[in-house]
Amino acid sequence: MTTQDLIDALRAADAVKFGEFELAHGGTSEYYVDKYLFETDPACLSAIADAFADRLDTGDKLGGVALGGVPLAAATSVAAGVPYVIARKQRKDYGTANLVEGRLDRGESVVVVEDIVTTGTSLVEAVEALRDAGATVERALVVVDREEGGRATVEDAGVEMEALVTASELLADGDRN
């Protein structure tokens, strides 16, 4: 699967929008990648899962960042035949009160999957939760890197980040439809 194939899948899912959008970190942007559209489109989700699965090493477990990384982790888990865990943003105040849900053994290698990286903060928080739970986390796979400083934040946390698509690639042809 090429980068252009993934861009085509994101566009076919109508996940790339143009206009003026407020982002989660408070900034604004002239484009928006709607994770809920690409994660709920079976063809696009399958393409992403296959691309992520191709990048896993033997023995890797997946870690999905709640909320957007969870469907990606689940689909990739099925595509690759590997288990996954979920890194919550905050502890629930009932049941087990875990930050990490699922079976995780101390020292296991976990590759974190995330939808979109802008500042990298959510991804780093998930990495820290997984590490606190005993995982070894050295890699992250993301669908879109908005190229707004997130990669540096993630790499400063000791995690190699690989994006399937960068903002530059996504916006390269200037097609605003």
Secondary structure, 3 states (H helix, E strand, C coil): CCHHHHHHHHHHCCCEEEEEEECCCCCEEEEEECHHHHHCCHHHHHHHHHHHHHCCCCCCEEEEECCCHHHHHHHHHHHHCCCEEEECCCCCCCCCCCCEECCCCCCCEEEEEEEEECCCHHHHHHHHHHHHCCCEEEEEEEEEECCCCHHHHHHHCCCEEEEEEEHHHHHCCCCCC
